[in-house]
Amino acid sequence: MNINWYPGHMKKTKEEIANNLKLVDIVLEIIDARIPESSRNPMIDEIIGNKPRMIIMNKSDLADKDINRKWIKKFKEEGIPATTMNSKEKINVSRIYDLAKTELADKFARNESKNIENSVIRMMIVGVPNAGKSTFINNVAKRKSANVGNRPGVTKTKQWIKTGANIELLDTPGVLWPKFDEKTGLNLSYTHAIKDEILNVEDLTLKFLEDLQKTYPESLTERYGVDPANPALEIYEDIARKRGAVTKGGDFDYTRTANIILTDFRSGKLGRISLERP
């Protein structure tokens, strides 16, 4: 499948990130814990350069615990502090602040030497669409400061959000990049970082089932009572039959079945699944 999605506002966002770096102390990169590699925009490295950075592995409650730990270790080895998080639950804001302060030790030391009392850390929030940036911001701010939606591309412009925790956040729209390989495109589509409306969800779901057969076959059995050893199309149709996704004429409703399967994965009903491993 050839998947690409690069709306016009994303090009503008890339320029905005570069132009506003000087306004912040550190970049907070929100990624999807289920796809830590695919949900990291390679353009961000080029844009932010040597600016201090942290990684938040959001939606960690939907990903495999053991795999989460391995990714945290990998990022640490690369010199990037990272932590897992679930934005739907109460966030330990002090933990984020302390991680950032450690990364900004030189700045705080300079302020102290000049008798400057400024404990506020200004963070720029970046990430791909639907990584959970807005939900994260609202949780940290303890109020609805950013627009939230379960569709990619909800945030369209930058916005400053002040919190009561010595943290100021600069939100930016989710941004993808012009071209990515098939596997990255599939992973972004599975997790809804790319809109379903521009995809062939039937083909996408067949690919997804093939991936699950290799990595989490037990999830298919536990959720749908199917045999993961069968061909993916047979599994697809078996799920359609079991869920009543059959037309009056007796044909399988592949679109409805696709929506059932993808929704189960995205909501966590298929279990904790990590699609990428370090």
C-alpha positions as CSV (number, residue, x, y, z in Angstrom):
1,M,0.0,0.0,0.0
2,N,1.3,3.4,-0.9
3,I,0.3,5.8,1.9
4,N,1.2,9.5,2.1
5,W,-0.7,12.4,3.8
6,Y,0.9,15.8,3.9
7,P,-1.7,18.6,4.2
8,G,-0.7,22.1,3.5
9,H,-0.9,23.3,7.1
10,M,1.9,20.7,8.0
11,K,4.4,22.5,5.8
12,K,3.5,25.7,7.6
13,T,3.9,24.0,11.0
14,K,7.5,22.9,10.1
15,E,8.3,26.5,9.5
16,E,6.6,27.7,12.7
17,I,8.5,25.1,14.8
18,A,11.8,26.4,13.4
19,N,10.9,30.1,13.9
20,N,9.7,29.6,17.5
21,L,12.5,27.5,18.9
22,K,14.1,30.6,20.3
23,L,11.1,31.2,22.5
24,V,11.4,27.9,24.4
25,D,13.9,26.1,26.7
26,I,13.2,22.5,25.6
27,V,11.3,20.5,23.1
28,L,8.8,17.9,24.4
29,E,8.3,15.3,21.7
30,I,5.1,13.3,22.2
31,I,5.2,9.9,20.5
32,D,2.8,6.9,20.3
33,A,4.2,4.1,22.5
34,R,2.8,1.5,20.2
35,I,5.0,2.8,17.3
36,P,7.9,4.8,18.8
37,E,9.9,4.8,15.6
38,S,7.1,5.5,13.1
39,S,5.6,8.2,15.3
40,R,8.9,10.2,15.3
41,N,9.0,12.7,12.5
42,P,12.6,12.6,11.1
43,M,12.3,16.3,10.2
44,I,12.2,17.2,13.8
45,D,15.8,16.2,14.3
46,E,16.8,18.5,11.5
47,I,14.6,21.4,12.7
48,I,15.5,21.5,16.4
49,G,19.2,20.7,16.1
50,N,21.0,20.8,19.4
51,K,18.0,22.2,21.3
52,P,17.4,20.2,24.6
53,R,14.7,17.5,24.1
54,M,12.6,15.0,26.0
55,I,10.4,12.2,24.8
56,I,7.0,11.3,26.2
57,M,5.8,7.8,25.1
58,N,2.1,8.6,25.3
59,K,-0.6,5.9,25.2
60,S,1.7,3.6,27.0
61,D,-1.3,1.8,28.5
62,L,-2.1,0.5,25.0
63,A,1.4,-0.8,24.4
64,D,3.3,-3.8,25.7
65,K,4.9,-3.1,29.1
66,D,8.1,-5.0,28.4
67,I,8.5,-3.3,25.0
68,N,7.9,0.1,26.6
69,R,10.8,-0.5,29.0
70,K,13.1,-1.5,26.2
71,W,12.3,1.7,24.3
72,I,13.0,3.9,27.3
73,K,16.4,2.2,27.7
74,K,17.2,2.7,24.0
75,F,16.3,6.4,24.1
76,K,18.5,6.8,27.3
77,E,21.4,5.2,25.4
78,E,20.9,7.8,22.7
79,G,21.1,10.6,25.3
80,I,17.4,11.5,25.2
81,P,15.5,11.4,28.5
82,A,12.2,9.6,28.0
83,T,9.2,8.5,30.1
84,T,6.0,6.6,29.5
85,M,2.6,8.3,30.1
86,N,-1.1,7.8,29.7
87,S,-2.6,11.2,29.1
88,K,-6.1,9.9,30.0
89,E,-5.0,9.5,33.6
90,K,-3.5,12.1,36.0
91,I,-0.1,13.1,34.9
92,N,2.8,13.4,37.3
93,V,3.7,17.0,36.3
94,S,6.6,17.3,38.8
95,R,8.2,14.3,37.1
96,I,8.2,16.0,33.8
97,Y,9.5,19.2,35.3
98,D,12.3,17.4,37.1
99,L,13.4,15.6,33.9
100,A,13.4,18.9,32.0
101,K,15.3,20.7,34.8
102,T,18.0,18.1,34.7
103,E,18.3,18.6,30.9
104,L,18.5,22.4,31.5
105,A,21.0,22.2,34.3
106,D,23.3,24.7,32.5
107,K,20.6,27.3,32.1
108,F,19.6,27.1,35.8
109,A,23.2,27.3,36.8
110,R,23.7,30.5,34.8
111,N,20.6,32.0,36.2
112,E,21.7,31.2,39.7
113,S,25.2,32.8,39.1
114,K,23.4,35.9,38.0
115,N,20.9,35.9,40.9
116,I,18.1,35.4,38.5
117,E,15.1,33.7,40.1
118,N,13.2,32.1,37.2
119,S,12.0,28.6,37.7
120,V,9.6,28.6,34.8
121,I,10.4,26.1,32.0
122,R,9.0,26.9,28.5
123,M,8.3,23.7,26.5
124,M,7.4,23.3,22.8
125,I,5.1,20.3,22.2
126,V,5.7,18.5,18.9
127,G,4.5,15.2,17.5
128,V,2.6,13.5,14.7
129,P,-1.2,13.8,14.4
130,N,-3.2,11.9,17.0
131,A,-0.3,11.2,19.3
132,G,-2.3,12.7,22.1
133,K,-0.6,16.2,22.4
134,S,-3.8,18.1,23.1
135,T,-5.0,15.6,25.7
136,F,-1.6,15.7,27.4
137,I,-1.6,19.5,27.5
138,N,-5.1,19.7,29.0
139,N,-4.1,17.2,31.6
140,V,-1.0,19.2,32.6
141,A,-2.9,22.5,32.5
142,K,-5.8,20.9,34.4
143,R,-8.3,22.6,32.1
144,K,-9.4,22.4,28.5
145,S,-6.7,24.6,26.9
146,A,-6.2,22.7,23.7
147,N,-8.7,21.3,21.2
148,V,-9.0,17.5,21.5
149,G,-10.4,15.0,19.1
150,N,-9.9,11.3,18.1
151,R,-9.2,12.5,14.5
152,P,-5.8,13.5,13.3
153,G,-5.2,17.1,12.4
154,V,-7.5,18.7,15.1
155,T,-4.9,21.3,16.2
156,K,-4.2,23.7,13.3
157,T,-2.3,26.6,14.9
158,K,0.2,27.1,17.6
159,Q,-1.0,28.2,21.0
160,W,0.6,29.0,24.4
161,I,-0.8,27.3,27.5
162,K,0.2,28.4,31.0
163,T,0.0,25.9,33.8
164,G,0.2,26.2,37.6
165,A,3.4,24.1,37.8
166,N,6.2,26.4,36.6
167,I,5.7,25.1,33.1
168,E,4.5,27.0,30.0
169,L,3.6,24.9,26.9
170,L,3.7,26.0,23.3
171,D,1.4,23.6,21.4
172,T,1.9,23.0,17.7
173,P,-0.2,21.1,15.1
174,G,0.7,17.5,14.5
175,V,3.0,17.3,11.6
176,L,4.0,14.4,9.3
177,W,6.6,14.4,6.5
178,P,6.1,14.2,2.7
179,K,7.3,10.6,2.1
180,F,7.7,7.6,4.3
181,D,8.2,3.9,3.6
182,E,5.3,1.4,3.5
183,K,5.8,0.0,7.0
184,T,5.8,3.5,8.6
185,G,2.7,4.4,6.6
186,L,0.9,1.3,7.7
187,N,1.8,1.9,11.4
188,L,0.6,5.5,11.3
189,S,-2.6,4.4,9.6
190,Y,-3.2,1.6,12.1
191,T,-3.0,4.1,15.0
192,H,-5.1,6.7,13.2
193,A,-2.3,9.2,12.7
194,I,-3.5,9.2,9.1
195,K,-7.2,9.7,8.4
196,D,-9.2,6.6,7.5
197,E,-11.0,8.7,4.9
198,I,-8.0,8.7,2.6
199,L,-7.3,5.0,3.0
200,N,-8.6,1.7,1.8
201,V,-9.5,0.4,5.2
202,E,-10.3,-3.1,3.9
203,D,-6.7,-3.5,2.6
204,L,-5.3,-1.8,5.6
205,T,-7.1,-4.2,8.0
206,L,-5.9,-7.2,6.0
207,K,-2.3,-6.0,6.4
208,F,-3.0,-5.4,10.1
209,L,-4.2,-8.9,10.6
210,E,-1.1,-10.3,8.9
211,D,1.1,-8.3,11.3
212,L,-0.9,-9.5,14.3
213,Q,-0.5,-13.1,13.1
214,K,3.3,-12.7,13.5
215,T,3.5,-10.7,16.7
216,Y,0.3,-11.1,18.8
217,P,-1.6,-14.1,17.5
218,E,-3.1,-14.8,20.9
219,S,-4.9,-11.4,20.8
220,L,-6.8,-12.6,17.8
221,T,-7.9,-15.8,19.5
222,E,-8.8,-14.1,22.8
223,R,-10.8,-11.3,21.2
224,Y,-12.5,-13.0,18.3
225,G,-12.1,-16.8,18.9
226,V,-10.4,-17.3,15.6
227,D,-7.4,-19.5,14.6
228,P,-4.4,-17.2,13.9
229,A,-2.8,-20.0,11.9
230,N,-5.4,-19.5,9.1
231,P,-4.8,-17.2,6.2
232,A,-5.5,-13.5,7.0
233,L,-8.4,-13.2,4.7
234,E,-10.0,-16.3,6.3
235,I,-9.5,-14.7,9.7
236,Y,-11.0,-11.5,8.4
237,E,-14.2,-13.3,7.2
238,D,-14.4,-15.4,10.3
239,I,-14.5,-12.2,12.4
240,A,-17.2,-10.7,10.1
241,R,-19.3,-13.9,10.5
242,K,-18.9,-13.9,14.3
243,R,-19.7,-10.2,14.6
244,G,-22.7,-10.3,12.3
245,A,-21.0,-8.1,9.7
246,V,-22.9,-9.8,6.9
247,T,-25.2,-8.2,4.3
248,K,-28.8,-9.3,3.6
249,G,-27.5,-11.0,0.5
250,G,-25.1,-13.1,2.6
251,D,-21.9,-11.3,1.6
252,F,-19.3,-10.2,4.1
253,D,-19.3,-6.5,5.0
254,Y,-15.6,-5.9,4.8
255,T,-15.8,-2.2,5.6
256,R,-17.8,-2.7,8.8
257,T,-15.5,-5.5,9.9
258,A,-12.5,-3.4,9.2
259,N,-13.9,-0.6,11.5
260,I,-14.6,-3.2,14.2
261,I,-11.1,-4.5,14.1
262,L,-9.3,-1.2,13.9
263,T,-11.5,0.3,16.7
264,D,-10.8,-2.7,18.9
265,F,-7.0,-2.1,18.4
266,R,-7.1,1.7,18.9
267,S,-9.2,1.4,22.0
268,G,-7.1,-1.3,23.6
269,K,-9.8,-4.0,23.4
270,L,-7.3,-6.2,21.5
271,G,-4.9,-6.0,24.4
272,R,-1.6,-4.2,24.9
273,I,0.1,-4.3,21.5
274,S,3.4,-2.8,20.4
275,L,3.9,-2.7,16.7
276,E,7.6,-1.8,16.9
277,R,10.5,-3.1,19.0
278,P,13.8,-1.5,19.5
